Amino acid sequence: MRYLLMLALALPLARTQAQTQAQQADSVIYATHEAAEVQIAGRRSAAAGIATRSALERIPTLLGEKDVMKYLATLPGVATTSALDAGLYVRGGASDENTCFVNGSPVVSPEHLTGILSTFDPFVLGRSVLYKSGFPARYNGSLAAYVDLQPTLERDSLCRGEADLGLLSSALRLRVSGRGGTVLAVSARLSYLQLLTRLYNRIDEESDIPDYSFGDVTAALRVPLGPHWSFDAFGLYSADRLRIDRGAFPLRWQTASGNVRFSRRTGESRLSLRAAFRGRHSEGDSEQQVTTDYDNAERFATAGAEYGHRIGTGSWELSAGAEFEYAAFRTRFNGRREDAEYGLWSGWLSARGRIAGELHAEGGLNLQHYDGDGRYTRCAPRLRLRYSPGRWNIWADYARTAQYTAVLSVMNSRSPLDILRPLEAGLPPAECDQISVGADVEAGRAWYLYAALFYRKMYHAKDFGSRMLSAETELTGLLIDGSGEARGVEFDLMYDRGPWYFRANYTLSDSWRRFDAVNEGRRFRPPFDIRHNVKANLSWKPAERWTLAFMWSYQSGTYTTFPVGVAVAHDIHNPQNDPVFVPVYRERYNFRMPATHRLDVDVAYTRPWQRLALTVHAGVYNAYNRANASYVQFRAESRDTYYTRFVPRARVLLPVIPYLSLSLTW
């Protein structure tokens, strides 16, 4: 019972030092989250994740909850640092080096506490595209990857809905079609985990399980405006609250994203005009955290336009666009305000089409000008070649990217409470050159094989010189400059025929970073250096109403920081108090955690009745009860009056967990 209540509360509360197209098929992951079949125009490789049935239905749902980001994390080249982290770590990059888009505009970081659930609902955002390399010219501002989330607003019925009852939360979803092709999709979700927590704490007076609650609302709208114009709008709001020590230390955070887009399509041309806002706010007052007074707000406003036109016989398309982003950072840290802002101008040109026969190319240029504490102009070229003889795809691509922000963790691992900081004076933006080559082939009618190599070189990579925050810490001046590399190989094997679906992939990755102010300037392995990553997914549909799914995953342990000593502090004003033991750290990320692996099993049964259908999901998370450490805490242990040592304690917060969820659709 106690483990179930702590599912969404796994981040330690004590601070430690641990830390489209066919031309792009190989490094683009297309995930379709609708149960209906997908009509595919042209040949796209299976490595891109295109399927004729729902991709999410083929993997076990995480504790009965469907999640877009968790599905993307099962694909080659993508990893997570733990089962509690919704962040995607793509090809040796950090999760804060990714950007998510809806309707062509960026949206805010997509997770609730510990990442058990993302805030992206697949009912509203029914399709997702993950760009791992070979980025379109319009994408820039993040080093590692981009996720394009596409609303599902096809007119299929006057009213379609879902009501879900899961282990952690319940949700209500509606998609309504109006006159003239107007479609509105809305989803609302609310947790009830806090009710179980409060009940358990009342029963056990010594229990101190944190009280955590969350909720989110997502909406998407499409309105046709005549034969050529259309209007799209999207909004997402999420709110979380965490109360520690029976409510003595409240922590709260909220996110909001919204955008509008006007689109025009006529024959060979297309035009898009868009505006967007996104923001994140977090605050807390906790002596158990790194600060006793914390309030952080980030606000972004963007506006842009893009025009594309097909030339000649339509085999080539040229496009150009421009965008402006204004960002404001308002941080109050132990009574001190440390505010910042910047403006970012972007422009891009691109062309794609067929050179000759089965040889295709896509190239472009992205130009950005940053105006903040410093002024920088960066040029990011893009080039991609693809050759497709018969059933084969052979490709090579190059892309340069830049990033103008860095994330300071306020806990010992990534969390929604992290502080986003822009560039400081004298520190240029981080840049990354990326190269990938590979091939894929369709073998027969059911088999598919894929292999790729990638290499990433990072310049002016960003980190923070000190991650031990205290009441005296000033955020300004912590940002440092360094370098890094990542390289690896990916393999993917898939079988899809009749009632059987099987997919297995393996990623070998090597990633390092180096900063003069960290580990005496030596190279080190960051927490997201996942050397070996294996996933195997088996799905069987023995009958129309039944689906049985298995997912087994294995990955190398992540790096954490172990202390090398201990300091003893006394309260000189009250010498009767017990001494306080403070860990002493010398090196960062000096210990690799044990490897993690687990098996998830899910059985789904659907019972139709007139216009309704009831789906029951029953399954087991971590079926063979593998003790995968979620995090490590260090505690002082005294054997006698004169001997005290720090002992690492691995915390396993997700043991074997059976679950049951119900979904009613109409």
Protein Blocks (a to p, Z undefined) as FASTA:
>chain_A
ZZmmmmmmmbcfbdcfbdcdfklmmmpccddfbfbdcddedjddfklopafbdfklmpcc
eehiacfklmmmmpghiacfbfkbcbdceehiafklcccdeehiacddfbdehhlaccbd
fklmmcccddfbhpafkbghiakbccdddddfbdfbfbdcdddddfkbccdddddddehh
iacdddddddfklmmmmmmmmmmmmbccdcdddddddddddddebjkbccdddddddddd
ddeehhlaccddddddddddddddehjaccdddddddddddddddfkbmbfbdcdddddd
dddddddddehjopaccddddddddddddddeehiacddddddddddddddddfbhjbcc
dddddddddddfbccddddddddddddehjbccdddddddddfbdcddfbfbdcfkbccd
dddehiacdddddddddddddehjlbccdddddddddehiacdfbfcdcfklcfbhpacc
dddddddddddddddehjbccdddddddddddddfkgghhpacddfklcfbacddddddd
fbfkbccdddddddddddddddfbdcddddfklmmbccddddddfbghibccdddddddd
dddddddehjbccddddddehklopacdfbdcdddddfblmbccdddddddfbdcddddd
ddddZZ
